[in-house]
Amino acid sequence: ATSPTTDYTYYGHPADAGGASSFTDFYLVNLLSGPTTPSVYPAPAFAQYPLYVIEPKLHTLVMQSMPFPCAPNTITFALLSRTPLISRCAPLLTLSGLASTLTASNSSLPITILSGGNGTGGFGGYLTDQSLTGNWNGLTIGSLTVNLTSVLSSTSAAVDRLLLQISVTNPGAPILSNDLCSNGGNVGCSSNLTSVTATLALSVSSLSKTVQQAMAGYLGAGVFPITSNSASIAPVSTYSTDYSASSQSAYGGDGLPLKVNDPYITSTFGQSSSTPCNTNTITVTLSSNVPIFQTCGSGVNVLLTLNGLSGSVTADNSSLVLSSATSPLNAVGAWLNSGKLVLSASGTLLLNTNYVISFSLQNQAASKNYSAATVNVTSLTTLHNVPTYANAPLYILSLSWTTATASQSTPWPCASNTITVHLQPAFDLLLCKSSASDSSPGYPIITISGLTGSTTASSSSLAVTSASGVFASSGTWTMSSGTLVVSLSSSLLASQVNNFSISLMNRPAGQSAPNVSVATSRLTPAYSPYIMGYQGNGSSTWTALNSALNSSYEGAAMFIRAASFTGYSPTGAPRWSVSQSSAYPCADNTIAVSLTFNVPLYAGCSPIITVSNLASTASSSVSVTHVFASSGTPSYNNTWNQATGSLTVTVASDVVGSGNGETSVKFSFGVINPPYGQEARPLTISARLGGTAVSSSLVSQSNATSPTTDYTYYGHPADAGGASSFTDFYLVNLLSGPTTPSVYPAPAFAQYPLYVIEPKLHTLVMQSMPFPCAPNTITFALLSRTPLISRCAPLLTLSGLASTLTASNSSLPITILSGGNGTGGFGGYLTDQSLTGNWNGLTIGSLTVNLTSV
């Protein structure tokens, strides 16, 4: 055979005897870059030999213009045939492996021929601007079949290279198999062969040949946005500003066919208020690493959905007007109370660009943690959310209180007590809806619990006093639980302390301050129950507000001081006493009682004071006299039981003492002493307020007052019962009439109630004549240790005078020479009084004299 000639030399690609190792995407890219002078390579061996036919072979490169989901994407196919494509062969080109696009099947899909030529003219020249259609089997199959016969017939030139272009819409999710490189660029790539396959079928007469080649992809950092016919093509490293607000770089592998970037949306959610029931402006800033197109595939508008925004009482609204929205986002969205806002756009959202929207919701009343909100895009079937929460959306606070105290005006039993509640919430308590469908919103209802210990009857309209007018004028009061339910008339503001007062009647029995708590309807408490403090807790505040109280804790609501007697002052001096006026038998005896209580005595408590163990008196009735107290002379009544010796005094009007509660009550009552001596009675003094016993009782003998001169005895020495010191010599001396009678102290215990001195006679008897049968005057000197009182009906019998010659006489005359007491010797009061007695004379010799009348 003759040597090869230049007629068979191939231009524009290297010689190849069958292998493809030298035909790479890099070679085609270089070729497509359009060298000024095409490379020339020698023809293969044997090309001159008869019927030696070069084996048809394709060398390919496939590129795309856009790697974004739902993006309009231009797919460019570069085909280099080892042999010219001749129309006589009816070349039928099939490009397959383009499944999952959103472009529907089309039997006449437009194909743009960017260039057609041969080695002598690069890629350009012969077929530029030719129109062509192909049969597109889209969606799940993704193949394009093109009959090249007609376009090849339009030129006489040998065409061995083509640049073809079609437009499709990318799928909404990445297809992992289309990304040949694990980390972008041409690093870590498993191969440069894509899943797209070019199949060339040639036939003439009955002969046919099919050539199939996996198309190479471009692994570099760039895309191929071919916008006009060109004989050459080169990658572009940045995206068009139609999709990006600034020059965004294309990354390695972005030019691979139907390689779709994995979409990420970065979102920042914030809110303006965490206050329950408040209007809350939600602000969302969105940014995506891919453009978000207005439509995707089917032409239906793409919708952005903000999910997870639960916690509002804003009702469903298909046309919720947004406060603001960055264009092209529309300023009206569809709101669902379940926590979704659906948005649309009038154009493309550019990649890596912040879009801000804000809209207002009304927070629910109940507290909740923030919503883990996300963004969903209908066109992006797989979407990675990267949310952040700058100010956690729809985080709603639990109710807490800056100030929550319940204090009182008085701790006294049975007193009218003003309870004052001071409230300052940590946030405003606003008008609230219970749910999105609630058509009658209301303010939270305040419930104060634990105000136990009052006798104020339950009422549905207990008066409530409030200077601010924030609280209703009445509330519902339940005595058993000490619960007050009061409504708000307007918002309870966090900027100030608001207070209201109610009046309760303290019970008679003392008690420690109960735990008083505050709660509200609709709102979730931070602590349940929320125990209220009181003014003065741990400080002198309460004492300063009401100096009448002697300790700050007595200012706590419903603390009631337990009533008791005040036995002694801080210096040890007794604060109570019981004394009597007389220790003489049969004498009128005034018992004086002086008591000090640690609380006022209010008539509402029906205070009862009982003096017990007043037995052995001669009184069938007793009247209390001279009642007086700290605040004047109260009204009273009394009851006497002679059998048990019990006196009950009921105070019938208020007795209020000093500011610290100390209240004095003094009263006296008269009894008649018995005719015999007795030891002092240990009187028991007790008291009850409204049926509740005062915490201690007093026993009188432990605190009798010291004897005074009122009880000093004149004319004879003190004697506790013996007679050794009473002799006739003493009486003789006494009868001698000393100018100043001797004075002796009163006996011990004379002041003790119902101590009665034992009656005793000291005597001297004398006669005037010692002669037989002589008239004889018998003189009797009698000295009684106690006064002789007519009430005792004293009957004197003088016996032992037998053997006189004076006959019996029932009215024997008796001469009273003198009768008196210690202050006047023997004389004074009964001198020259006439008296008779019953004389039983002769053998018996006794004289009985009734002294009552004298």
C-alpha positions in Angstrom: 0.0 0.0 0.0 1.1 3.5 -0.6 2.2 5.6 2.3 -0.5 7.6 4.1 -1.2 11.0 2.7 -2.3 14.2 4.3 -5.8 13.6 2.9 -6.3 11.2 5.7 -4.7 13.2 8.4 -7.1 14.0 11.3 -7.0 17.4 12.9 -8.1 18.4 16.4 -7.6 15.2 18.3 -4.8 12.7 18.7 -4.6 9.5 16.8 -6.1 6.5 18.5 -6.1 2.9 17.5 -9.0 1.9 19.7 -8.4 2.9 23.2 -9.8 5.9 25.0 -7.1 6.6 27.5 -5.9 9.7 25.7 -9.4 11.1 25.2 -10.2 12.9 28.5 -12.5 15.7 29.5 -9.4 17.8 29.9 -8.5 17.3 26.3 -11.9 18.2 25.1 -12.0 21.2 27.4 -8.8 22.4 25.9 -10.1 21.7 22.5 -13.3 23.6 23.3 -11.3 26.5 24.5 -10.6 27.1 20.8 -6.9 26.9 20.0 -5.9 29.3 17.3 -4.3 26.5 15.2 -5.8 23.1 15.6 -3.4 20.3 16.5 -2.5 18.0 13.6 -1.8 14.3 14.1 -0.8 11.7 11.5 -3.3 9.2 10.1 -3.3 5.8 11.7 -1.4 3.0 10.1 -3.0 1.0 7.3 -5.4 3.8 6.5 -4.4 3.5 2.8 -5.0 -0.2 2.6 -8.1 -1.2 0.5 -11.2 -1.5 2.6 -9.5 -0.7 5.7 -12.3 1.2 7.6 -11.5 3.1 10.8 -13.7 1.9 13.7 -16.3 4.6 14.6 -15.7 5.9 18.1 -17.1 8.8 20.1 -15.2 11.0 22.6 -17.5 13.1 24.7 -17.9 15.7 27.4 -21.1 16.7 29.2 -21.5 20.0 31.1 -24.3 21.9 32.9 -24.9 25.6 33.7 -26.6 25.3 37.1 -26.2 23.0 40.0 -29.2 24.2 42.0 -32.4 22.4 42.8 -35.3 23.3 40.5 -33.0 25.6 38.5 -33.4 26.0 34.8 -30.3 24.1 33.6 -28.6 24.1 30.2 -27.0 20.8 29.5 -24.2 21.0 26.9 -22.9 17.9 25.0 -19.5 18.0 23.3 -19.1 15.1 20.8 -15.9 14.3 18.9 -16.2 11.4 16.5 -13.1 9.6 15.3 -14.6 9.6 11.9 -16.8 12.1 10.1 -20.5 11.8 10.5 -22.1 11.3 7.1 -25.8 11.7 6.5 -25.7 8.5 4.4 -25.1 6.6 7.7 -28.4 8.1 9.1 -26.6 8.8 12.4 -29.0 8.4 15.3 -27.7 9.9 18.6 -29.1 8.8 22.0 -28.1 10.6 25.1 -29.4 8.7 28.2 -28.9 8.8 32.0 -30.6 12.2 32.5 -33.4 10.9 34.8 -35.1 12.8 37.6 -35.3 16.1 35.9 -38.6 18.0 36.3 -38.9 18.4 32.5 -41.8 16.5 31.1 -41.5 14.2 28.0 -41.5 16.0 24.7 -41.3 14.3 21.2 -40.0 17.6 19.8 -37.6 18.9 22.5 -35.7 21.9 21.0 -32.0 21.3 20.6 -29.6 24.1 20.0 -26.6 23.3 17.8 -23.9 25.6 19.1 -21.4 24.4 16.6 -20.6 21.7 14.1 -17.3 21.2 12.3 -14.2 19.3 11.8 -10.6 19.3 12.7 -9.7 22.0 10.2 -12.2 24.5 11.8 -12.2 23.6 15.4 -15.8 23.2 16.7 -17.1 26.0 14.7 -18.3 26.7 11.3 -20.7 24.5 9.5 -23.8 23.8 11.5 -24.0 26.9 13.7 -27.6 28.2 14.2 -29.2 25.0 12.8 -32.4 24.1 14.5 -33.0 20.6 15.7 -35.5 18.7 17.8 -35.3 15.4 19.6 -37.5 12.9 21.3 -37.2 13.6 25.1 -38.3 10.8 27.4 -38.2 12.8 30.6 -38.8 12.6 34.3 -38.0 9.0 35.4 -36.1 7.9 32.2 -34.2 11.0 31.1 -33.1 10.1 27.5 -32.9 12.2 24.4 -32.9 10.7 20.9 -31.7 12.9 18.0 -31.7 12.0 14.3 -28.7 13.9 12.8 -29.4 13.0 9.1 -31.1 16.2 8.1 -28.6 18.6 9.7 -25.7 16.7 8.2 -27.3 16.8 4.8 -27.3 20.6 5.0 -23.5 20.8 4.5 -21.0 19.2 2.2 -18.3 19.5 4.8 -17.1 16.6 6.8 -18.5 17.0 10.3 -16.8 15.0 13.1 -17.6 17.2 16.1 -20.7 18.7 17.5 -21.8 21.0 20.4 -25.4 20.4 21.3 -27.5 22.0 24.0 -30.8 21.4 25.7 -32.7 23.1 28.6 -34.2 21.1 31.5 -35.3 21.9 35.0 -33.2 20.3 37.8 -34.8 18.0 40.3 -35.7 19.4 43.8 -33.2 17.1 45.6 -29.6 16.0 44.9 -28.9 12.7 43.2 -25.9 11.4 45.0 -24.8 9.2 42.0 -24.4 12.4 39.9 -21.7 13.8 42.2 -18.5 12.0 41.2 -16.3 13.8 43.8 -16.6 13.4 47.5 -15.1 16.8 48.4 -15.4 19.0 45.3 -13.2 19.8 42.4 -11.1 17.2 40.9 -10.0 15.8 44.2 -11.3 12.6 45.6 -13.1 11.7 42.4 -13.9 8.1 41.7 -13.9 8.7 37.9 -14.5 11.4 35.3 -17.1 9.3 33.6 -20.7 10.4 34.4 -23.9 8.3 34.3 -24.8 10.0 31.0 -24.2 7.7 28.0 -23.9 8.7 24.3 -25.0 6.0 21.9 -24.4 6.6 18.1 -26.2 4.2 15.7 -25.0 4.1 12.1 -26.6 2.2 9.2 -26.4 2.0 5.5 -28.2 -0.6 3.3 -28.4 -3.6 5.6 -25.2 -2.8 7.5 -25.2 -1.1 10.9 -23.0 -0.2 13.7 -23.7 1.1 17.2 -21.1 3.0 19.2 -21.6 3.7 22.9 -19.5 5.8 25.2 -19.9 6.9 28.8 -19.7 10.7 28.7 -16.9 12.4 30.6 -17.8 15.2 33.0 -16.0 18.3 33.9 -14.5 18.0 37.4 -13.1 21.5 37.7 -14.5 24.5 39.7 -16.9 26.0 37.2 -20.1 25.8 35.2 -21.0 26.3 31.6 -23.6 29.0 31.2 -23.6 29.0 27.4 -26.0 31.8 26.3 -25.2 32.1 22.5 -23.8 30.0 19.7 -20.1 29.6 20.0 -17.5 27.6 18.4 -15.7 27.3 21.7 -16.7 27.0 25.4 -14.9 27.5 28.7 -16.0 27.1 32.3 -17.1 30.1 34.3 -16.0 30.3 38.0 -18.9 32.5 39.3 -22.7 32.4 39.1 -24.9 34.9 37.4 -26.3 37.8 39.5 -29.7 36.4 38.5 -29.2 33.9 41.2 -26.8 35.6 43.6 -26.6 39.1 44.9 -22.8 39.0 44.7 -20.2 37.0 42.8 -20.6 33.5 44.3 -17.9 31.0 43.3 -18.8 27.8 41.6 -17.3 24.8 43.4 -15.6 21.7 42.1 -18.0 19.4 40.4 -20.8 22.0 39.9 -20.5 21.5 36.1 -21.3 17.8 36.3 -24.6 17.0 34.6 -27.6 17.0 37.0 -25.3 17.4 39.9 -27.6 19.3 42.3 -26.3 21.0 45.4 -27.6 19.8 48.7 -29.8 22.6 49.9 -29.3 24.2 53.3 -31.4 27.0 54.8 -29.9 29.0 57.6 -32.6 30.7 59.7 -32.6 32.9 62.7 -35.8 33.2 64.7 -36.5 35.9 67.3 -39.4 37.5 69.1 -40.2 40.8 70.7 -42.0 39.6 73.8 -42.1 36.6 76.1 -44.9 38.0 78.1 -48.1 35.8 78.2 -51.0 37.2 76.2 -48.9 40.0 74.8 -48.6 40.9 71.1 -45.4 39.3 69.9 -43.5 40.3 66.8 -41.8 37.2 65.3 -38.8 38.1 63.2 -37.2 35.5 60.9 -34.1 35.9 58.9 -33.6 33.3 56.1 -30.6 32.5 53.9 -30.1 29.6 51.6 -27.0 28.2 49.9 -29.1 27.7 46.8 -31.5 30.0 45.0 -35.1 29.4 45.7 -37.1 29.8 42.5 -40.6 31.1 42.3 -41.8 28.0 40.6 -40.4 24.5 40.2 -41.1 22.2 37.3 -44.9 22.2 37.3 -45.3 26.0 37.3 -47.0 26.0 40.7 -45.7 28.7 43.0 -43.0 27.5 45.5 -44.2 27.9 49.1 -42.0 28.5 52.1 -43.4 27.2 55.4 -42.3 28.2 58.8 -43.1 25.3 61.1 -43.1 24.8 64.8 -44.4 28.2 65.8 -46.9 26.9 68.3 -47.9 28.8 71.5 -50.0 31.6 70.2 -53.8 32.2 70.3 -53.8 33.9 66.9 -56.6 32.3 64.9 -56.2 30.8 61.5 -55.8 33.5 58.9 -55.3 32.8 55.2 -54.2 36.4 54.6 -52.1 37.3 57.6 -50.5 40.6 56.8 -46.8 40.6 57.6 -45.2 43.5 59.4 -42.4 43.5 56.9 -41.0 41.2 54.2 -37.8 41.5 52.1 -38.7 41.5 48.4 -39.5 39.3 46.5 -41.2 37.6 49.5 -44.9 38.5 49.5 -46.1 40.5 52.5 -49.2 38.3 53.0 -49.0 34.7 54.3 -51.4 32.0 55.4 -51.3 31.4 59.1 -52.4 28.2 60.9 -52.8 28.2 64.6 -51.0 24.9 64.8 -47.9 26.9 64.3 -47.4 27.3 60.5 -46.9 30.3 58.3 -47.0 29.6 54.6 -45.2 32.2 52.4 -44.9 32.8 48.7 -42.6 34.9 46.6 -42.9 36.9 43.4 -39.4 36.1 42.2 -36.3 34.1 42.9 -34.7 34.2 46.4 -31.0 34.6 45.7 -28.5 32.3 47.3 -26.5 33.4 50.3 -28.8 36.5 50.7 -30.6 37.4 53.9 -34.4 37.7 53.7 -36.2 39.1 56.7 -39.8 38.8 57.5 -41.7 39.8 60.6 -45.3 39.3 61.7 -47.3 39.6 64.9 -48.9 36.9 67.0 -50.6 37.0 70.3 -48.9 34.8 72.9 -50.9 32.3 74.8 -51.4 32.6 78.5 -49.6 29.4 79.5 -45.9 29.3 79.7 -43.9 27.2 77.3 -40.4 26.5 76.2 -39.3 28.1 72.9 -40.5 26.6 69.6 -37.9 24.6 67.7 -39.0 26.3 64.5 -37.8 25.2 61.0 -38.3 26.2 57.4 -39.8 24.0 54.7 -39.7 24.7 51.0 -42.2 22.8 48.8 -39.8 22.6 45.9 -36.9 21.2 47.9 -37.7 17.6 48.7 -34.6 17.3 50.9 -33.7 20.4 52.9 -31.2 20.8 55.7 -32.4 23.3 58.4 -29.7 25.2 60.3 -31.9 27.2 62.7 -30.7 29.5 65.4 -32.8 31.2 68.0 -31.5 34.7 68.8 -34.5 35.4 71.1 -36.3 32.1 71.4 -39.5 32.3 69.4 -42.7 31.8 71.3 -40.8 31.2 74.5 -43.5 32.3 77.1 -42.6 33.1 80.6 -43.9 31.5 83.7 -45.5 33.9 86.1 -43.3 35.2 88.9 -43.6 38.1 91.1 -41.3 41.0 91.9 -43.4 41.8 94.9 -46.1 39.5 96.4 -46.9 40.2 100.0 -49.9 39.8 102.3 -49.9 41.8 105.4 -52.4 42.8 108.1 -53.4 45.6 110.3 -53.8 43.8 113.6 -53.0 40.4 115.2 -55.6 40.7 118.0 -58.2 38.0 118.5 -61.7 38.9 117.3 -60.5 42.2 115.9 -61.5 43.5 112.5 -58.4 42.9 110.4 -57.5 44.7 107.2 -55.5 42.4 105.0 -53.5 44.2 102.4 -52.1 42.4 99.4 -49.3 44.0 97.4 -48.6 42.6 93.9 -46.0 43.5 91.3 -45.7 40.9 88.6 -42.4 40.3 86.7 -44.3 41.2 83.6 -47.6 42.9 82.7 -50.7 40.7 83.2 -52.7 41.5 80.1 -56.1 40.7 78.5 -55.9 37.0 77.5 -57.6 34.6 75.2 -57.9 31.0 76.4 -57.5 29.7 72.9 -57.5 30.9 69.3 -61.3 30.4 69.2 -62.0 32.3 72.4 -64.2 35.2 71.4 -64.4 36.6 75.0 -60.9 37.3 76.2 -60.5 38.2 79.9 -57.9 39.4 82.3 -56.2 36.8 84.6 -58.1 36.1 87.8 -56.1 36.5 91.0 -56.6 33.9 93.7 -55.2 34.4 97.2 -55.2 31.2 99.2 -54.4 30.3 102.8 -56.0 33.2 104.7 -57.4 30.8 107.2 -58.3 31.7 110.8 -61.0 34.2 110.2 -64.7 34.1 111.2 -65.8 36.1 108.2 -68.6 34.1 106.5 -68.1 32.9 102.9 -69.4 35.5 100.4 -69.7 35.9 96.7 -69.2 39.6 97.1 -66.7 40.4 99.7 -65.7 44.1 99.4 -62.3 44.8 97.9 -60.7 48.2 98.3 -58.1 49.3 95.7 -56.9 52.8 95.1 -55.6 52.0 91.7 -58.8 50.6 90.4 -57.0 47.7 88.8 -58.9 45.2 90.9 -62.6 44.5 91.0 -64.6 46.1 93.8 -65.6 42.7 95.2 -64.4 39.2 95.2 -65.5 35.7 96.1 -64.5 34.7 99.7 -64.4 31.1 101.0 -63.9 31.0 104.8 -62.9 27.3 105.2 -60.0 27.5 102.8 -59.2 31.2 103.3 -59.5 31.8 99.6 -60.2 35.1 97.9 -60.8 35.2 94.2 -60.7 38.7 92.7 -60.8 39.8 89.1 -58.7 42.4 87.3 -60.5 45.4 85.8 -57.4 46.3 83.7 -53.9 45.2 83.1 -51.7 44.6 86.2 -48.5 46.4 85.3 -45.0 45.3 86.2 -43.9 48.9 86.5 -45.5 49.4 89.9 -46.7 47.7 93.0 -50.5 47.4 93.0 -52.4 46.7 96.2 -55.9 45.9 97.4 -57.4 45.3 100.8 -60.1 43.2 102.4 -61.5 43.2 105.9 -61.7 40.0 107.8 -62.6 39.2 111.4 -59.9 37.4 113.3 -60.9 34.2 115.2 -60.6 34.1 119.0 -57.8 31.5 119.0 -54.2 32.4 118.3 -52.3 31.0 115.4 -49.1 31.3 113.5 -49.2 33.0 110.2 -50.4 30.5 107.6 -48.7 30.1 104.3 -50.5 32.5 102.0 -50.1 31.9 98.3 -51.1 33.7 95.1 -52.1 32.1 91.8 -53.7 33.3 88.6 -56.0 31.8 86.1 -54.7 31.3 82.5 -51.0 31.8 83.4 -48.5 29.2 84.5 -46.8 29.9 87.8 -43.1 29.6 88.1 -43.6 28.0 91.5 -46.8 26.4 92.7 -47.9 27.3 95.2 -46.3 30.7 95.1 -45.9 31.5 98.8 -46.3 35.2 99.6 -44.1 37.1 102.0 -45.3 40.0 104.1 -44.1 43.5 104.7 -41.5 43.5 107.5 -40.3 40.0 106.8 -36.7 40.0 108.1 -36.7 43.8 108.7 -38.4 46.5 110.7 -40.6 47.6 107.8 -43.8 46.3 109.4 -43.0 47.7 112.8 -42.5 51.1 111.1 -45.9 50.8 109.4 -47.7 49.8 112.6 -45.7 50.4 115.8 -48.5 48.8 117.8 -47.1 45.4 116.9 -44.2 44.2 118.9 -42.6 42.0 116.2 -42.4 42.0 112.5 -43.9 38.6 112.0 -47.1 39.7 113.7 -47.6 41.7 110.5 -48.0 38.6 108.4 -51.5 38.0 107.2 -53.7 36.1 109.6 -51.1 35.8 112.4 -53.3 35.9 115.5 -51.6 36.5 118.9 -52.6 33.8 121.4 -54.3 35.5 124.3 -52.7 35.1 127.7 -52.3 36.8 131.0 -49.3 39.0 131.4 -47.9 37.7 134.7 -44.9 39.9 135.1 -43.3 42.9 133.5 -39.8 42.7 131.9 -38.4 43.8 135.2 -40.1 41.0 137.1 -42.8 43.2 138.7 -46.2 41.4 139.0 -48.8 42.6 136.4 -51.8 41.1 138.2 -53.0 40.9 141.8 -55.9 39.6 143.9 -56.6 41.0 147.4 -59.3 41.2 150.0 -60.5 44.0 152.3 -61.1 42.1 155.5 -60.0 38.9 157.2 -62.6 39.1 160.0 -65.2 36.5 160.4 -68.7 37.5 159.1 -67.2 40.7 157.7 -68.1 42.3 154.4 -65.0 41.4 152.3 -64.3 43.1 149.0 -62.2 40.9 146.6 -60.2 43.1 144.2 -58.9 41.5 141.0 -56.4 43.3 138.7 -55.4 41.5 135.5 -53.3 42.3 132.5 -53.9 40.6 129.1 -51.5 40.6 126.2 -54.3 41.3 123.8 -57.3 43.7 123.7 -60.7 42.2 124.8 -63.2 42.7 122.0 -66.9 42.2 122.7 -67.1 40.1 119.6 -65.1 37.4 121.5 -67.5 37.5 124.5 -64.6 37.6 126.9 -65.3 35.7 130.1 -63.2 35.9 133.2 -63.9 33.3 135.8 -62.7 33.4 139.5 -63.0 29.9 141.0 -62.7 28.4 144.4 -64.5 31.1 146.3 -66.1 28.5 148.5 -67.0 28.9 152.2 -68.4 32.3 151.9 -71.7 33.3 153.5 -72.8 35.1 150.2 -75.8 33.8 148.4 -75.4 36.5 145.7 -72.4 38.5 144.5 -72.3 41.7 142.5 -69.3 42.9 140.6 -68.6 46.6 141.2 -66.0 49.0 140.1 -65.1 47.5 136.8 -62.6 49.6 134.9 -60.1 48.9 132.2 -57.4 50.5 130.0 -60.0 52.2 127.8 -62.5 53.3 130.4 -65.4 51.6 132.1 -66.7 48.7 130.0 -70.2 47.2 130.3 -70.3 43.8 131.9 -72.5 41.2 133.6 -71.7 38.5 136.1 -72.9 35.2 137.4 -72.4 33.8 140.9 -72.5 30.2 141.9 -72.3 30.0 145.7 -72.2 26.2 145.8 -69.0 26.0 143.7 -67.7 29.4 144.7 -67.4 30.5 141.1 -67.8 34.1 139.8 -68.1 34.6 136.0 -67.6 38.1 134.6 -68.5 38.7 131.0 -67.1 41.8 129.3 -69.8 43.2 127.0 -68.0 46.0 125.3 -64.5 46.4 123.7 -61.6 46.9 126.0 -58.5 48.0 124.1 -55.3 48.7 125.9 -51.9 50.1 124.8 -50.5 49.8 121.3 -48.6 46.6 122.0 -51.8 44.9 123.0 -51.4 45.0 126.8 -54.9 45.5 128.2 -55.7 46.0 131.9 -59.0 44.9 133.5 -59.8 45.6 137.2 -62.9 44.7 139.1 -64.1 44.0 142.6 -66.9 42.1 144.2 -68.1 41.7 147.8 -68.6 38.5 149.8 -69.4 37.8 153.4 -66.7 35.9 155.3 -67.7 32.8 157.2 -67.9 33.0 161.0 -64.8 30.8 161.4 -61.2 31.1 160.5 -59.7 29.5 157.4 -56.6 29.4 155.4 -56.5 31.6 152.2 -58.1 30.0 149.2 -55.9 29.5 146.2 -58.3 31.2 143.8 -58.0 30.2 140.1 -58.5 32.9 137.6 -59.1 31.9 134.0 -60.4 33.5 130.9 -62.0 32.5 127.6 -62.3 34.4 124.4 -65.1 33.1 122.2 -64.9 29.7 123.8 -61.1 29.5 123.5 -59.2 29.3 126.8 -56.6 32.0 127.4 -53.3 30.1 127.3 -52.6 30.3 131.1 -54.5 30.6 134.4 -53.6 32.5 137.5 -53.6 31.1 141.0 -54.1 33.9 143.5 -52.1 32.6 146.5 -49.0 32.8 144.4 -49.3 36.5 144.1 -51.1 38.2 147.0 -50.2 41.8 147.8 -48.2 42.7 150.9 -50.2 43.5 154.0 -51.0 47.2 154.5 -51.8 49.3 157.7 -55.5 48.8 156.9 -55.0 45.3 158.2 -52.9 46.2 161.3 -54.4 45.0 164.5 -54.4 47.3 167.6 -54.4 46.4 171.3 -53.1 42.9 171.2 -50.2 41.0 169.7 -50.4 39.1 166.5 -51.2 35.5 167.0 -51.4 32.6 164.5 -53.6 30.4 166.8 -51.8 29.9 170.2 -52.9 31.7 173.4 -49.6 31.6 175.4 -49.1 35.3 175.0 -52.6 36.2 176.1 -52.6 36.4 179.9 -54.7 38.0 182.5 -51.7 40.2 183.3 -51.8 41.5 179.7 -55.5 42.3 180.1 -54.9 43.9 183.5 -52.3 46.0 182.0 -54.6 46.8 179.1 -57.5 47.6 181.5 -55.2 50.0 183.2 -55.8 52.1 180.1 -52.5 52.9 178.4 -52.5 56.3 176.8 -51.3 54.8 173.5 -52.4 51.3 172.7 -49.8 48.8 171.6 -49.7 48.3 167.8 -48.8 44.9 166.4 -48.6 43.9 162.7 -51.4 42.0 161.0 -51.0 38.3 160.8 -49.4 36.7 157.8 -51.7 36.0 154.8 -54.2 38.5 155.9 -54.4 39.9 152.4 -54.9 36.6 150.8 -58.4 36.1 149.4 -60.8 34.5 151.8 -58.1 34.2 154.5 -60.2 34.5 157.7 -58.6 35.0 161.1 -59.7 32.2 163.5 -61.9 33.8 166.3 -60.4 33.6 169.8 -61.3 35.1 173.2 -58.9 36.4 175.7 -60.6 36.9 179.1 -60.3 38.2 182.7 -63.0 37.7 185.3 -63.1 39.7 188.6 -65.5 40.0 191.7 -66.2 42.8 194.1 -66.8 40.9 197.3 -65.3 37.7 198.7 -67.7 37.4 201.8 -70.3 34.8 202.4 -73.8 35.8 201.5 -72.5 39.1 200.4 -73.8 40.9 197.3 -71.1 40.4 194.7 -70.5 42.2 191.4 -68.8 39.9 188.8 -66.9 41.7 186.1 -66.0 40.0 182.9 -63.2 41.5 180.6 -63.4 40.0 177.1 -60.9 40.6 174.3 -61.7 39.0 170.9 -59.0 38.5 168.4 -61.5 39.7 165.7 -64.2 42.3 165.8 -67.6 41.1 167.0 -70.0 41.7 164.2 -73.8 41.6 164.6 -74.1 39.7 161.3 -72.4 36.8 163.2 -75.2 36.9 165.9 -72.6 36.5 168.7 -74.0 34.5 171.6 -71.8 34.7 174.8 -72.1 32.1 177.5 -70.4 32.5 180.8 -70.5 29.3 182.8 -68.9 27.9 185.9 -70.6 30.3 188.3 -72.6 27.5 190.2 -73.5 27.7 193.9 -74.6 31.4 194.0 -77.7 32.2 195.9 -79.1 34.1 192.9 -82.1 32.4 191.5 -82.5 31.7 187.7 -83.7 34.7 185.7 -84.3 34.8 181.9 -83.7 38.6 182.0 -80.9 39.1 184.3 -79.7 42.7 184.0 -76.2 43.1 182.7 -74.3 46.3 182.9 -72.0 47.1 179.9 -69.2 49.1 181.5 -67.4 49.6 178.2 -67.2 48.3 174.7 -64.6 49.4 172.1 -61.7 48.4 170.0 -57.9 48.8 169.9 -58.0 52.4 168.9 -60.0 53.4 172.0 -58.9 51.1 174.7 -61.9 49.4 176.4 -64.1 52.5 176.3 -66.2 54.3 174.0 -68.8 52.7 171.9 -71.2 50.7 174.2 -70.9 52.5 177.6 -74.1 52.5 179.6 -75.9 50.2 177.2 -78.5 48.1 179.0 -78.6 44.3 178.4 -80.2 41.3 179.9 -79.2 37.7 179.8 -80.6 34.3 180.6 -79.2 33.3 184.0 -79.4 29.7 185.0 -78.4 30.1 188.6 -78.0 28.2 191.8 -76.6 24.8 191.0 -75.7 25.4 187.3 -74.4 29.0 187.3 -74.3 30.0 183.6 -75.2 33.2 181.9 -76.1 33.3 178.2 -76.1 36.7 176.5 -77.1 37.5 172.9 -74.8 40.4 171.8 -76.5 41.0 168.4 -78.6 43.9 169.4 -75.9 45.8 171.2 
